[in-house]
């Protein structure tokens, strides 16, 4: 458990801490980051920043909205979910963050080998096009190709924990599949719609026996809207400070889930 929490803490420490000044006037001094829990057997965690809860109970396949991060120093504390006030944090540190681009920070691999995957995201596609990339986050699964069912691969030989470069495609609905490099289908992605002007990341997650794909929209790199009240113990006086990080942390937050087709 300590290894898990320390690894998830690294997501916060490397890419910044979720303590944004919501709707700051000087957005050029801010970075944007979202966090994805892609470890299939890891438990949930809570994240506290400067003494305030900013994420609670993040579980497998949970993805935050993009959140703004101000440059500067912040204090981060990581707890096993629900243990704040009962136990000391597993990790506590002061960290500095820098202004930058948009990022995805993913906790991947099984619990005993948990690791951080930090990826820079793109937010724009060429006029009249859509853009997509593929990430292989299934521990123990073979290398895969992704492409039209029975057609040539769009992405070839993606191995765990690889993330491909982006590829621009015509905006339309595709019957895609994730398959082994010898052609055996692993995940049926029929009816995948890519919209004009949008950018996507298709992350394969789960286990080799139960694979799924999370399709996240990278072009939605905007901070979360400001809630009327705090979250997880955040009081109203601090709601403005943490508003940008109190977005959705739940399955279905900003992504679609494609499950493996049931065996006949």
Protein Blocks (a to p, Z undefined) as FASTA:
>chain_A
ZZmmmmmmmmmmmnopcddcehifblmlpccdddddfbfkbccddddeehiafbghiaeh
iacddddddedddddddddehigojaccfbdcddddddddddddddedjfklgccddddd
dfbdcehiacdddddfbghiacdddddehiacfbghiacfbdcddddddddddddddddf
kopafbdcehiacdehiacddddehjfklccdddddfklmccddddfbdeehiafklmmm
mmmmmcccdehihpacddddddZZ
